[in-house]
Amino acid sequence: MSRRAEVGADGLPEFTVRQALTRLAEDIGLRRTTAENARWTASRWPKEHREAGVSFTVHRVLGSIPDEEERFAAARRRRSSPRRR
């Protein structure tokens, strides 16, 4: 990918979200889709609703629940349920 970007009025480069995620992924050795998935998951979970005892993978799966209150409640239930091994 080209590292060139349009220059904004403030003289700083302007990147599209896709360009920025591609650049980030390349810089840290991931695929762009991995960065996109992480961004999407984080967007579904405001900081105050992230559950420390629940894995990122579970947050990603529960992120597909459209209703926020239902999604947040599901994460709280998951945190309080016994771990499966």
Secondary structure as GFF3:
##gff-version 3
##sequence-region A 1 85
A	DSSP	beta_strand	6	7	.	.	.	ID=ss1
A	DSSP	beta_strand	13	14	.	.	.	ID=ss2
A	DSSP	alpha_helix	17	28	.	.	.	ID=ss3
A	DSSP	alpha_helix	32	44	.	.	.	ID=ss4
A	DSSP	three_ten_helix	47	49	.	.	.	ID=ss5
A	DSSP	alpha_helix	56	62	.	.	.	ID=ss6
A	DSSP	alpha_helix	68	80	.	.	.	ID=ss7
###
